[in-house]
Amino acid sequence: KQVVELGAAAGISTLVMACGLPGGSELISVDCDPTAWKWMNREYPQVIKIWGDDLDLNMYPKDIDLSDTDFWFVDSLHTSDQLSKELELYRPFFRRGAVLAFDDIRLPGMYEVWESMTYDKFENTNPLHYSGFGIAIT
């Protein structure tokens, strides 16, 4: 019912997820770049775009309950420091059985954070993505 995307960039993943969401679901997409979502050529009512730093929980509208999130897509700055901070900050909102997807886990520094995660996880780097893709279940 609820998806959170940390790091939208041009909005390609946002667009793909928005088109596949079941009715009544919403996608909360966060990015700090003012040019984010530039490939989305129209508005999608199921998408809530939030422009700001994903490490600042105060940027979320008060009516959003992050603990209701079923699917988390983490695709932000691609540094070990950023990913570590995101995991620490959002961990209290990861409900049991939520799916966490991580893009680019094979980039320098990212794999060490991926490896240190204690969730049930599966790496599917090939054929999905040459720079790494991982799925974890909380």
Salt bridges, closest charged atoms under 4 A:
GLU43 OE2 - LYS49 NZ 3.14
ASP70 OD1 - ARG95 NH2 2.10
ASP75 OD1 - HIS78 NE2 2.80
ASP81 OD2 - LYS85 NZ 3.21
GLU88 OE1 - ARG91 NH1 3.13
ASP103 OD1 - HIS129 NE2 3.30
ASP104 OD2 - HIS78 NE2 2.63
ASP104 OD1 - HIS129 NE2 3.08
GLU123 OE2 - ARG106 NE 2.83
